[in-house]
Amino acid sequence: MVALKDVYGIKYKLDKSENFDEFMKAIGVGMIARKMGNTVSPVVELTEDGGTYTLKSSSTFKDTELVFKLGEEFEEETPDGRKVKSLITLDGDNKLIHVQKGDKESKIVREFTPDEVKMTLTVDDIVCTRIYKKVE
C-alpha cells in the first residue's frame, strides 16, 4: 500500500482527461476559461511540512497553490475565481477527498501512486476523470 509520504515532491503532468468541459460548465465556469482549461496540461505536486500540506498546480495558463491541514475547513479561491469553503480529508493511505462548497457542491478525489495521480471530479451527476503521470 502506498502512503502519501511516498509521493511527496513527485511531479505529475496531466496525461488524459474525460468530461472536464462538462464538469467546468456544471460548476459555472465561463466559455473562455473552459477553452483555456481544456488546452493546458498542468503539473501537480504534493508536499507536507509539519502537518500542513501544499498542493501546487503549474500550467501555462495559471499557477495555483492550495495550503491546507487535513480535516480543517478553509477558504479557497478556485483557479476560475470562485470563492468556496473547502475541506480535505484523507481516505485510506493515499487518497485525498476534497469537498468544495459554494453555489454548487463539488467533490475532488485525488488518488496518489508513485507513477500517477487519478483525479475524479464530481458535481451533480457529472463525473470527470483526469489522469496525471509522473514526470521523469
N, CA, C and O atoms as a GROMACS GRO file, in nm:
protein
  544
    1MET      N    1   0.085  -0.120   0.000
    1MET     CA    2   0.000   0.000   0.000
    1MET      C    3   0.088   0.125   0.000
    1MET      O    4   0.188   0.132   0.072
    2VAL      N    5   0.050   0.220  -0.081
    2VAL     CA    6   0.124   0.346  -0.093
    2VAL      C    7   0.073   0.443   0.012
    2VAL      O    8  -0.048   0.458   0.031
    3ALA      N    9   0.164   0.510   0.080
    3ALA     CA   10   0.126   0.616   0.174
    3ALA      C   11   0.154   0.750   0.108
    3ALA      O   12   0.238   0.760   0.018
    4LEU      N   13   0.082   0.854   0.152
    4LEU     CA   14   0.103   0.987   0.094
    4LEU      C   15   0.248   1.029   0.101
    4LEU      O   16   0.301   1.088   0.007
    5LYS      N   17   0.315   0.998   0.215
    5LYS     CA   18   0.455   1.041   0.229
    5LYS      C   19   0.544   0.984   0.119
    5LYS      O   20   0.651   1.039   0.090
    6ASP      N   21   0.500   0.874   0.056
    6ASP     CA   22   0.578   0.814  -0.052
    6ASP      C   23   0.573   0.895  -0.182
    6ASP      O   24   0.652   0.872  -0.273
    7VAL      N   25   0.480   0.989  -0.191
    7VAL     CA   26   0.463   1.065  -0.316
    7VAL      C   27   0.496   1.214  -0.301
    7VAL      O   28   0.485   1.289  -0.397
    8TYR      N   29   0.536   1.256  -0.180
    8TYR     CA   30   0.572   1.397  -0.161
    8TYR      C   31   0.683   1.435  -0.257
    8TYR      O   32   0.782   1.363  -0.273
    9GLY      N   33   0.665   1.550  -0.322
    9GLY     CA   34   0.769   1.602  -0.408
    9GLY      C   35   0.773   1.544  -0.549
    9GLY      O   36   0.851   1.588  -0.632
   10ILE      N   37   0.689   1.444  -0.576
   10ILE     CA   38   0.684   1.388  -0.712
   10ILE      C   39   0.597   1.481  -0.798
   10ILE      O   40   0.490   1.524  -0.755
   11LYS      N   41   0.645   1.512  -0.917
   11LYS     CA   42   0.567   1.597  -1.009
   11LYS      C   43   0.493   1.507  -1.107
   11LYS      O   44   0.549   1.412  -1.162
   12TYR      N   45   0.366   1.540  -1.129
   12TYR     CA   46   0.280   1.464  -1.220
   12TYR      C   47   0.220   1.560  -1.322
   12TYR      O   48   0.173   1.668  -1.286
   13LYS      N   49   0.223   1.521  -1.449
   13LYS     CA   50   0.168   1.606  -1.556
   13LYS      C   51   0.040   1.541  -1.609
   13LYS      O   52   0.031   1.419  -1.625
   14LEU      N   53  -0.059   1.626  -1.638
   14LEU     CA   54  -0.186   1.576  -1.691
   14LEU      C   55  -0.161   1.497  -1.819
   14LEU      O   56  -0.096   1.546  -1.912
   15ASP      N   57  -0.213   1.373  -1.822
   15ASP     CA   58  -0.193   1.285  -1.936
   15ASP      C   59  -0.322   1.268  -2.016
   15ASP      O   60  -0.321   1.274  -2.139
   16LYS      N   61  -0.434   1.248  -1.945
   16LYS     CA   62  -0.563   1.241  -2.016
   16LYS      C   63  -0.676   1.288  -1.926
   16LYS      O   64  -0.666   1.288  -1.804
   17SER      N   65  -0.782   1.330  -1.992
   17SER     CA   66  -0.893   1.393  -1.922
   17SER      C   67  -1.023   1.358  -1.993
   17SER      O   68  -1.033   1.364  -2.115
   18GLU      N   69  -1.124   1.320  -1.914
   18GLU     CA   70  -1.256   1.291  -1.970
   18GLU      C   71  -1.362   1.374  -1.898
   18GLU      O   72  -1.364   1.380  -1.775
   19ASN      N   73  -1.449   1.438  -1.975
   19ASN     CA   74  -1.564   1.512  -1.922
   19ASN      C   75  -1.528   1.641  -1.848
   19ASN      O   76  -1.610   1.694  -1.774
   20PHE      N   77  -1.405   1.693  -1.867
   20PHE     CA   78  -1.365   1.812  -1.793
   20PHE      C   79  -1.448   1.933  -1.834
   20PHE      O   80  -1.486   2.013  -1.748
   21ASP      N   81  -1.478   1.947  -1.963
   21ASP     CA   82  -1.558   2.061  -2.009
   21ASP      C   83  -1.697   2.057  -1.944
   21ASP      O   84  -1.748   2.160  -1.900
   22GLU      N   85  -1.758   1.939  -1.940
   22GLU     CA   86  -1.891   1.925  -1.880
   22GLU      C   87  -1.887   1.959  -1.731
   22GLU      O   88  -1.978   2.024  -1.679
   23PHE      N   89  -1.780   1.915  -1.663
   23PHE     CA   90  -1.765   1.946  -1.520
   23PHE      C   91  -1.754   2.096  -1.501
   23PHE      O   92  -1.824   2.154  -1.417
   24MET      N   93  -1.665   2.161  -1.579
   24MET     CA   94  -1.647   2.306  -1.564
   24MET      C   95  -1.776   2.382  -1.592
   24MET      O   96  -1.809   2.478  -1.523
   25LYS      N   97  -1.849   2.338  -1.694
   25LYS     CA   98  -1.976   2.402  -1.730
   25LYS      C   99  -2.074   2.391  -1.612
   25LYS      O  100  -2.143   2.488  -1.579
   26ALA      N  101  -2.079   2.274  -1.549
   26ALA     CA  102  -2.173   2.249  -1.439
   26ALA      C  103  -2.143   2.334  -1.316
   26ALA      O  104  -2.234   2.368  -1.241
   27ILE      N  105  -2.014   2.366  -1.294
   27ILE     CA  106  -1.983   2.449  -1.176
   27ILE      C  107  -1.984   2.598  -1.209
   27ILE      O  108  -1.956   2.681  -1.123
   28GLY      N  109  -2.017   2.630  -1.334
   28GLY     CA  110  -2.037   2.771  -1.371
   28GLY      C  111  -1.917   2.841  -1.432
   28GLY      O  112  -1.912   2.964  -1.432
   29VAL      N  113  -1.821   2.766  -1.484
   29VAL     CA  114  -1.705   2.828  -1.549
   29VAL      C  115  -1.747   2.878  -1.688
   29VAL      O  116  -1.813   2.807  -1.764
   30GLY      N  117  -1.708   3.002  -1.719
   30GLY     CA  118  -1.745   3.062  -1.848
   30GLY      C  119  -1.673   2.995  -1.964
   30GLY      O  120  -1.576   2.922  -1.945
   31MET      N  121  -1.722   3.021  -2.086
   31MET     CA  122  -1.672   2.952  -2.204
   31MET      C  123  -1.523   2.979  -2.230
   31MET      O  124  -1.449   2.886  -2.262
   32ILE      N  125  -1.478   3.103  -2.216
   32ILE     CA  126  -1.338   3.134  -2.245
   32ILE      C  127  -1.245   3.062  -2.147
   32ILE      O  128  -1.145   3.003  -2.188
   33ALA      N  129  -1.279   3.065  -2.019
   33ALA     CA  130  -1.197   2.996  -1.919
   33ALA      C  131  -1.201   2.845  -1.942
   33ALA      O  132  -1.101   2.776  -1.919
   34ARG      N  133  -1.315   2.793  -1.986
   34ARG     CA  134  -1.324   2.648  -2.015
   34ARG      C  135  -1.233   2.611  -2.131
   34ARG      O  136  -1.165   2.509  -2.127
   35LYS      N  137  -1.233   2.696  -2.236
   35LYS     CA  138  -1.146   2.667  -2.351
   35LYS      C  139  -1.000   2.664  -2.307
   35LYS      O  140  -0.925   2.575  -2.349
   36MET      N  141  -0.960   2.759  -2.224
   36MET     CA  142  -0.822   2.761  -2.175
   36MET      C  143  -0.796   2.639  -2.087
   36MET      O  144  -0.693   2.573  -2.101
   37GLY      N  145  -0.890   2.608  -1.998
   37GLY     CA  146  -0.875   2.495  -1.907
   37GLY      C  147  -0.860   2.363  -1.981
   37GLY      O  148  -0.792   2.272  -1.934
   38ASN      N  149  -0.924   2.354  -2.098
   38ASN     CA  150  -0.917   2.230  -2.176
   38ASN      C  151  -0.789   2.217  -2.256
   38ASN      O  152  -0.757   2.108  -2.304
   39THR      N  153  -0.714   2.327  -2.272
   39THR     CA  154  -0.594   2.320  -2.355
   39THR      C  155  -0.466   2.300  -2.274
   39THR      O  156  -0.363   2.263  -2.330
   40VAL      N  157  -0.471   2.324  -2.143
   40VAL     CA  158  -0.348   2.315  -2.064
   40VAL      C  159  -0.330   2.176  -2.003
   40VAL      O  160  -0.426   2.105  -1.978
   41SER      N  161  -0.204   2.141  -1.981
   41SER     CA  162  -0.170   2.016  -1.913
   41SER      C  163  -0.091   2.051  -1.788
   41SER      O  164   0.032   2.056  -1.791
   42PRO      N  165  -0.162   2.077  -1.678
   42PRO     CA  166  -0.092   2.121  -1.557
   42PRO      C  167  -0.002   2.013  -1.498
   42PRO      O  168  -0.020   1.893  -1.522
   43VAL      N  169   0.095   2.059  -1.421
   43VAL     CA  170   0.182   1.971  -1.344
   43VAL      C  171   0.145   1.993  -1.197
   43VAL      O  172   0.142   2.106  -1.150
   44VAL      N  173   0.118   1.882  -1.125
   44VAL     CA  174   0.082   1.893  -0.984
   44VAL      C  175   0.190   1.829  -0.898
   44VAL      O  176   0.261   1.737  -0.940
   45GLU      N  177   0.200   1.881  -0.774
   45GLU     CA  178   0.298   1.829  -0.679
   45GLU      C  179   0.243   1.848  -0.538
   45GLU      O  180   0.193   1.956  -0.504
   46LEU      N  181   0.253   1.743  -0.456
   46LEU     CA  182   0.207   1.748  -0.317
   46LEU      C  183   0.328   1.745  -0.224
   46LEU      O  184   0.417   1.661  -0.239
   47THR      N  185   0.330   1.838  -0.127
   47THR     CA  186   0.434   1.836  -0.025
   47THR      C  187   0.367   1.852   0.112
   47THR      O  188   0.250   1.888   0.122
   48GLU      N  189   0.443   1.823   0.218
   48GLU     CA  190   0.390   1.832   0.353
   48GLU      C  191   0.500   1.881   0.445
   48GLU      O  192   0.616   1.841   0.431
   49ASP      N  193   0.464   1.968   0.539
   49ASP     CA  194   0.560   2.018   0.636
   49ASP      C  195   0.488   2.038   0.769
   49ASP      O  196   0.408   2.130   0.784
   50GLY      N  197   0.516   1.951   0.865
   50GLY     CA  198   0.458   1.964   0.999
   50GLY      C  199   0.307   1.959   1.001
   50GLY      O  200   0.244   2.030   1.080
   51GLY      N  201   0.247   1.877   0.917
   51GLY     CA  202   0.101   1.865   0.915
   51GLY      C  203   0.031   1.963   0.823
   51GLY      O  204  -0.091   1.957   0.807
   52THR      N  205   0.106   2.054   0.762
   52THR     CA  206   0.050   2.146   0.664
   52THR      C  207   0.087   2.096   0.525
   52THR      O  208   0.205   2.075   0.495
   53TYR      N  209  -0.013   2.076   0.443
   53TYR     CA  210   0.006   2.024   0.308
   53TYR      C  211   0.002   2.137   0.207
   53TYR      O  212  -0.069   2.236   0.226
   54THR      N  213   0.077   2.122   0.098
   54THR     CA  214   0.073   2.217  -0.012
   54THR      C  215   0.055   2.137  -0.140
   54THR      O  216   0.135   2.048  -0.171
   55LEU      N  217  -0.049   2.170  -0.215
   55LEU     CA  218  -0.074   2.108  -0.345
   55LEU      C  219  -0.056   2.217  -0.450
   55LEU      O  220  -0.138   2.308  -0.462
   56LYS      N  221   0.055   2.206  -0.526
   56LYS     CA  222   0.085   2.306  -0.629
   56LYS      C  223   0.039   2.253  -0.764
   56LYS      O  224   0.052   2.135  -0.794
   57SER      N  225  -0.014   2.345  -0.843
   57SER     CA  226  -0.051   2.312  -0.980
   57SER      C  227   0.006   2.423  -1.069
   57SER      O  228  -0.023   2.541  -1.049
   58SER      N  229   0.087   2.383  -1.167
   58SER     CA  230   0.150   2.480  -1.256
   58SER      C  231   0.111   2.452  -1.400
   58SER      O  232   0.110   2.337  -1.444
   59SER      N  233   0.078   2.558  -1.472
   59SER     CA  234   0.048   2.544  -1.615
   59SER      C  235   0.080   2.675  -1.684
   59SER      O  236   0.109   2.775  -1.618
   60THR      N  237   0.074   2.674  -1.816
   60THR     CA  238   0.099   2.797  -1.891
   60THR      C  239  -0.011   2.900  -1.866
   60THR      O  240   0.010   3.019  -1.884
   61PHE      N  241  -0.130   2.853  -1.824
   61PHE     CA  242  -0.245   2.941  -1.802
   61PHE      C  243  -0.239   3.004  -1.663
   61PHE      O  244  -0.257   3.125  -1.649
   62LYS      N  245  -0.214   2.922  -1.559
   62LYS     CA  246  -0.220   2.973  -1.423
   62LYS      C  247  -0.148   2.878  -1.329
   62LYS      O  248  -0.153   2.756  -1.346
   63ASP      N  249  -0.082   2.935  -1.228
   63ASP     CA  250  -0.024   2.855  -1.121
   63ASP      C  251  -0.110   2.874  -0.997
   63ASP      O  252  -0.149   2.985  -0.963
   64THR      N  253  -0.138   2.764  -0.929
   64THR     CA  254  -0.216   2.773  -0.806
   64THR      C  255  -0.145   2.695  -0.697
   64THR      O  256  -0.064   2.606  -0.723
   65GLU      N  257  -0.178   2.731  -0.574
   65GLU     CA  258  -0.120   2.663  -0.459
   65GLU      C  259  -0.228   2.652  -0.352
   65GLU      O  260  -0.281   2.753  -0.306
   66LEU      N  261  -0.260   2.530  -0.314
   66LEU     CA  262  -0.355   2.504  -0.208
   66LEU      C  263  -0.276   2.469  -0.083
   66LEU      O  264  -0.198   2.374  -0.086
   67VAL      N  265  -0.294   2.542   0.024
   67VAL     CA  266  -0.228   2.511   0.151
   67VAL      C  267  -0.337   2.474   0.250
   67VAL      O  268  -0.432   2.550   0.270
   68PHE      N  269  -0.324   2.357   0.311
   68PHE     CA  270  -0.433   2.308   0.396
   68PHE      C  271  -0.382   2.211   0.503
   68PHE      O  272  -0.271   2.158   0.494
   69LYS      N  273  -0.467   2.191   0.603
   69LYS     CA  274  -0.444   2.086   0.702
   69LYS      C  275  -0.561   1.989   0.689
   69LYS      O  276  -0.676   2.030   0.669
   70LEU      N  277  -0.532   1.862   0.701
   70LEU     CA  278  -0.637   1.760   0.687
   70LEU      C  279  -0.745   1.784   0.792
   70LEU      O  280  -0.716   1.804   0.910
   71GLY      N  281  -0.872   1.780   0.747
   71GLY     CA  282  -0.985   1.790   0.839
   71GLY      C  283  -1.017   1.930   0.887
   71GLY      O  284  -1.106   1.946   0.971
   72GLU      N  285  -0.948   2.032   0.837
   72GLU     CA  286  -0.977   2.171   0.876
   72GLU      C  287  -1.032   2.248   0.756
   72GLU      O  288  -0.967   2.258   0.652
   73GLU      N  289  -1.154   2.303   0.773
   73GLU     CA  290  -1.216   2.380   0.664
   73GLU      C  291  -1.136   2.507   0.638
   73GLU      O  292  -1.084   2.569   0.732
   74PHE      N  293  -1.127   2.547   0.512
   74PHE     CA  294  -1.055   2.670   0.476
   74PHE      C  295  -1.123   2.737   0.358
   74PHE      O  296  -1.199   2.674   0.283
   75GLU      N  297  -1.094   2.866   0.342
   75GLU     CA  298  -1.146   2.943   0.229
   75GLU      C  299  -1.054   2.917   0.110
   75GLU      O  300  -0.932   2.919   0.123
   76GLU      N  301  -1.115   2.892  -0.005
   76GLU     CA  302  -1.036   2.866  -0.125
   76GLU      C  303  -1.088   2.951  -0.240
   76GLU      O  304  -1.209   2.964  -0.258
   77GLU      N  305  -0.996   3.009  -0.316
   77GLU     CA  306  -1.035   3.070  -0.442
   77GLU      C  307  -0.990   2.974  -0.550
   77GLU      O  308  -0.871   2.948  -0.567
   78THR      N  309  -1.087   2.922  -0.625
   78THR     CA  310  -1.057   2.821  -0.727
   78THR      C  311  -0.985   2.887  -0.845
   78THR      O  312  -0.989   3.009  -0.859
   79PRO      N  313  -0.919   2.806  -0.930
   79PRO     CA  314  -0.848   2.865  -1.044
   79PRO      C  315  -0.937   2.950  -1.134
   79PRO      O  316  -0.888   3.040  -1.202
   80ASP      N  317  -1.068   2.922  -1.134
   80ASP     CA  318  -1.160   3.002  -1.218
   80ASP      C  319  -1.221   3.119  -1.141
   80ASP      O  320  -1.309   3.187  -1.193
   81GLY      N  321  -1.173   3.143  -1.017
   81GLY     CA  322  -1.214   3.263  -0.945
   81GLY      C  323  -1.331   3.247  -0.850
   81GLY      O  324  -1.372   3.345  -0.788
   82ARG      N  325  -1.387   3.127  -0.837
   82ARG     CA  326  -1.497   3.108  -0.742
   82ARG      C  327  -1.443   3.104  -0.599
   82ARG      O  328  -1.333   3.053  -0.574
   83LYS      N  329  -1.520   3.159  -0.505
   83LYS     CA  330  -1.483   3.152  -0.364
   83LYS      C  331  -1.567   3.042  -0.302
   83LYS      O  332  -1.690   3.044  -0.306
   84VAL      N  333  -1.498   2.944  -0.244
   84VAL     CA  334  -1.567   2.829  -0.184
   84VAL      C  335  -1.507   2.798  -0.048
   84VAL      O  336  -1.397   2.842  -0.015
   85LYS      N  337  -1.583   2.722   0.030
   85LYS     CA  338  -1.530   2.667   0.155
   85LYS      C  339  -1.488   2.524   0.122
   85LYS      O  340  -1.566   2.447   0.066
   86SER      N  341  -1.366   2.490   0.158
   86SER     CA  342  -1.314   2.359   0.123
   86SER      C  343  -1.274   2.281   0.248
   86SER      O  344  -1.236   2.337   0.350
   87LEU      N  345  -1.284   2.149   0.235
   87LEU     CA  346  -1.242   2.058   0.340
   87LEU      C  347  -1.175   1.940   0.272
   87LEU      O  348  -1.232   1.877   0.182
   88ILE      N  349  -1.052   1.909   0.314
   88ILE     CA  350  -0.978   1.797   0.256
   88ILE      C  351  -0.950   1.696   0.366
   88ILE      O  352  -0.898   1.730   0.472
   89THR      N  353  -0.985   1.571   0.338
   89THR     CA  354  -0.962   1.463   0.433
   89THR      C  355  -0.885   1.351   0.364
   89THR      O  356  -0.879   1.345   0.241
   90LEU      N  357  -0.828   1.263   0.444
   90LEU     CA  358  -0.752   1.150   0.392
   90LEU      C  359  -0.839   1.026   0.402
   90LEU      O  360  -0.893   0.996   0.509
   91ASP      N  361  -0.853   0.954   0.291
   91ASP     CA  362  -0.928   0.829   0.288
   91ASP      C  363  -0.825   0.717   0.264
   91ASP      O  364  -0.762   0.713   0.158
   92GLY      N  365  -0.809   0.629   0.360
   92GLY     CA  366  -0.706   0.526   0.346
   92GLY      C  367  -0.569   0.589   0.360
   92GLY      O  368  -0.550   0.681   0.440
   93ASP      N  369  -0.473   0.539   0.283
   93ASP     CA  370  -0.336   0.588   0.296
   93ASP      C  371  -0.295   0.687   0.188
   93ASP      O  372  -0.200   0.763   0.208
   94ASN      N  373  -0.366   0.688   0.074
   94ASN     CA  374  -0.314   0.766  -0.040
   94ASN      C  375  -0.422   0.839  -0.119
   94ASN      O  376  -0.401   0.876  -0.234
   95LYS      N  377  -0.538   0.860  -0.057
   95LYS     CA  378  -0.648   0.924  -0.130
   95LYS      C  379  -0.694   1.048  -0.054
   95LYS      O  380  -0.736   1.041   0.062
   96LEU      N  381  -0.686   1.164  -0.122
   96LEU     CA  382  -0.734   1.289  -0.064
   96LEU      C  383  -0.874   1.318  -0.116
   96LEU      O  384  -0.897   1.316  -0.237
   97ILE      N  385  -0.968   1.344  -0.024
   97ILE     CA  386  -1.105   1.379  -0.060
   97ILE      C  387  -1.122   1.529  -0.035
   97ILE      O  388  -1.107   1.576   0.078
   98HIS      N  389  -1.151   1.603  -0.141
   98HIS     CA  390  -1.158   1.749  -0.137
   98HIS      C  391  -1.302   1.791  -0.171
   98HIS      O  392  -1.346   1.775  -0.285
   99VAL      N  393  -1.373   1.843  -0.072
   99VAL     CA  394  -1.511   1.888  -0.093
   99VAL      C  395  -1.510   2.041  -0.096
   99VAL      O  396  -1.460   2.106  -0.005
  100GLN      N  397  -1.569   2.097  -0.204
  100GLN     CA  398  -1.580   2.241  -0.219
  100GLN      C  399  -1.727   2.279  -0.209
  100GLN      O  400  -1.811   2.226  -0.282
  101LYS      N  401  -1.757   2.373  -0.116
  101LYS     CA  402  -1.895   2.419  -0.101
  101LYS      C  403  -1.904   2.564  -0.143
  101LYS      O  404  -1.842   2.653  -0.083
  102GLY      N  405  -1.983   2.587  -0.247
  102GLY     CA  406  -2.006   2.723  -0.296
  102GLY      C  407  -2.148   2.726  -0.348
  102GLY      O  408  -2.239   2.671  -0.285
  103ASP      N  409  -2.168   2.790  -0.465
  103ASP     CA  410  -2.300   2.787  -0.528
  103ASP      C  411  -2.343   2.643  -0.551
  103ASP      O  412  -2.460   2.608  -0.537
  104LYS      N  413  -2.246   2.560  -0.586
  104LYS     CA  414  -2.269   2.416  -0.604
  104LYS      C  415  -2.163   2.343  -0.523
  104LYS      O  416  -2.051   2.391  -0.508
  105GLU      N  417  -2.201   2.227  -0.472
  105GLU     CA  418  -2.101   2.147  -0.401
  105GLU      C  419  -2.035   2.052  -0.499
  105GLU      O  420  -2.103   1.982  -0.575
  106SER      N  421  -1.904   2.049  -0.497
  106SER     CA  422  -1.831   1.956  -0.583
  106SER      C  423  -1.733   1.876  -0.498
  106SER      O  424  -1.694   1.918  -0.389
  107LYS      N  425  -1.693   1.762  -0.552
  107LYS     CA  426  -1.603   1.674  -0.480
  107LYS      C  427  -1.490   1.633  -0.573
  107LYS      O  428  -1.513   1.594  -0.687
  108ILE      N  429  -1.368   1.643  -0.523
  108ILE     CA  430  -1.249   1.604  -0.600
  108ILE      C  431  -1.176   1.498  -0.519
  108ILE      O  432  -1.136   1.521  -0.405
  109VAL      N  433  -1.159   1.381  -0.580
  109VAL     CA  434  -1.084   1.274  -0.515
  109VAL      C  435  -0.952   1.260  -0.590
  109VAL      O  436  -0.950   1.241  -0.712
  110ARG      N  437  -0.842   1.268  -0.516
  110ARG     CA  438  -0.709   1.251  -0.576
  110ARG      C  439  -0.646   1.127  -0.516
  110ARG      O  440  -0.619   1.121  -0.396
  111GLU      N  441  -0.623   1.027  -0.600
  111GLU     CA  442  -0.560   0.903  -0.555
  111GLU      C  443  -0.417   0.899  -0.607
  111GLU      O  444  -0.393   0.896  -0.728
  112PHE      N  445  -0.323   0.899  -0.513
  112PHE     CA  446  -0.180   0.908  -0.547
  112PHE      C  447  -0.113   0.771  -0.548
  112PHE      O  448  -0.135   0.690  -0.457
  113THR      N  449  -0.032   0.744  -0.650
  113THR     CA  450   0.062   0.632  -0.650
  113THR      C  451   0.196   0.692  -0.696
  113THR      O  452   0.199   0.805  -0.744
  114PRO      N  453   0.306   0.619  -0.681
  114PRO     CA  454   0.434   0.676  -0.726
  114PRO      C  455   0.436   0.709  -0.876
  114PRO      O  456   0.515   0.794  -0.918
  115ASP      N  457   0.352   0.644  -0.957
  115ASP     CA  458   0.354   0.666  -1.102
  115ASP      C  459   0.246   0.758  -1.155
  115ASP      O  460   0.263   0.816  -1.262
  116GLU      N  461   0.135   0.771  -1.082
  116GLU     CA  462   0.027   0.855  -1.134
  116GLU      C  463  -0.064   0.906  -1.024
  116GLU      O  464  -0.065   0.855  -0.912
  117VAL      N  465  -0.142   1.007  -1.061
  117VAL     CA  466  -0.250   1.058  -0.976
  117VAL      C  467  -0.378   1.043  -1.057
  117VAL      O  468  -0.388   1.092  -1.170
  118LYS      N  469  -0.475   0.975  -0.998
  118LYS     CA  470  -0.606   0.966  -1.062
  118LYS      C  471  -0.696   1.064  -0.988
  118LYS      O  472  -0.716   1.055  -0.866
  119MET      N  473  -0.749   1.159  -1.064
  119MET     CA  474  -0.833   1.263  -1.006
  119MET      C  475  -0.976   1.242  -1.058
  119MET      O  476  -0.998   1.239  -1.179
  120THR      N  477  -1.071   1.229  -0.966
  120THR     CA  478  -1.211   1.213  -1.004
  120THR      C  479  -1.287   1.333  -0.949
  120THR      O  480  -1.292   1.355  -0.828
  121LEU      N  481  -1.348   1.409  -1.040
  121LEU     CA  482  -1.422   1.530  -1.002
  121LEU      C  483  -1.570   1.504  -1.023
  121LEU      O  484  -1.611   1.454  -1.129
  122THR      N  485  -1.652   1.537  -0.923
  122THR     CA  486  -1.796   1.512  -0.932
  122THR      C  487  -1.874   1.636  -0.893
  122THR      O  488  -1.846   1.700  -0.791
  123VAL      N  489  -1.973   1.670  -0.975
  123VAL     CA  490  -2.069   1.774  -0.940
  123VAL      C  491  -2.202   1.730  -1.001
  123VAL      O  492  -2.207   1.684  -1.116
  124ASP      N  493  -2.310   1.745  -0.925
  124ASP     CA  494  -2.441   1.696  -0.968
  124ASP      C  495  -2.424   1.549  -1.009
  124ASP      O  496  -2.378   1.467  -0.929
  125ASP      N  497  -2.462   1.515  -1.132
  125ASP     CA  498  -2.446   1.376  -1.177
  125ASP      C  499  -2.334   1.364  -1.280
  125ASP      O  500  -2.327   1.266  -1.354
  126ILE      N  501  -2.246   1.465  -1.284
  126ILE     CA  502  -2.136   1.466  -1.380
  126ILE      C  503  -2.009   1.419  -1.313
  126ILE      O  504  -1.971   1.468  -1.206
  127VAL      N  505  -1.943   1.322  -1.376
  127VAL     CA  506  -1.816   1.271  -1.324
  127VAL      C  507  -1.707   1.294  -1.429
  127VAL      O  508  -1.723   1.257  -1.545
  128CYS      N  509  -1.599   1.354  -1.386
  128CYS     CA  510  -1.484   1.382  -1.473
  128CYS      C  511  -1.365   1.306  -1.417
  128CYS      O  512  -1.343   1.302  -1.296
  129THR      N  513  -1.287   1.245  -1.506
  129THR     CA  514  -1.166   1.175  -1.463
  129THR      C  515  -1.046   1.238  -1.532
  129THR      O  516  -1.046   1.260  -1.653
  130ARG      N  517  -0.943   1.266  -1.453
  130ARG     CA  518  -0.819   1.322  -1.506
  130ARG      C  519  -0.703   1.238  -1.453
  130ARG      O  520  -0.692   1.216  -1.332
  131ILE      N  521  -0.619   1.192  -1.543
  131ILE     CA  522  -0.505   1.108  -1.505
  131ILE      C  523  -0.376   1.187  -1.525
  131ILE      O  524  -0.349   1.239  -1.634
  132TYR      N  525  -0.298   1.196  -1.420
  132TYR     CA  526  -0.168   1.262  -1.424
  132TYR      C  527  -0.059   1.155  -1.414
  132TYR      O  528  -0.068   1.064  -1.332
  133LYS      N  529   0.043   1.166  -1.499
  133LYS     CA  530   0.154   1.068  -1.498
  133LYS      C  531   0.278   1.136  -1.441
  133LYS      O  532   0.299   1.256  -1.459
  134LYS      N  533   0.360   1.057  -1.374
  134LYS     CA  534   0.484   1.106  -1.315
  134LYS      C  535   0.573   1.166  -1.425
  134LYS      O  536   0.589   1.109  -1.532
  135VAL      N  537   0.630   1.283  -1.393
  135VAL     CA  538   0.722   1.348  -1.485
  135VAL      C  539   0.860   1.289  -1.460
  135VAL      O  540   0.910   1.293  -1.348
  136GLU      N  541   0.922   1.236  -1.564
  136GLU     CA  542   1.055   1.173  -1.549
  136GLU      C  543   1.164   1.276  -1.557
  136GLU      O  544   1.282   1.242  -1.546
   0.00000   0.00000   0.00000
